[in-house]
Amino acid sequence: MSRAKWKGPFLTDNIIDNCKKKDNKNFKTEIFTEVRSTVIIPKFIGLNINVHNGKTFSKITITDKMLGHKLGEFVPTRKKFSYKKKKG
C-alpha cells in the first residue's frame, strides 16, 4: 500500500537540513543516514548519501533515474552465498 498523496513523500529532518547546507562551500557532500525508507526527491540529485544496511554504510550517488524510489532499494542487505572450496 502506498503513502497518501496529501501527506507528501516521507523525508527525515536530518536529510533535509543537510540538503540545505549543501549550498555552503565548506559542506561535505556526504550524508550519513540509517533511514532506508526516505523517498528520493529532486533536491538530492548529485549528493553522495551513505545508507546503513544493518551492518555497514554503503555509499550511493543520487541520479535523476532514482527519483521517486526509496534509499533502501539501492543498498543490498544480504551477501552473495558461496560454498567453501574443499582442500585436495
Buried (B, 14 or more C-beta within 10 A) or exposed (E): EEEEEEEEEEBEEBBEEBBEEBEEEEEEEEBEBBBBEBBBBEBBBEBEBBBBBEEEBBEBEBEEEBEEEBBBEBBEEEEEEEEEEEEE
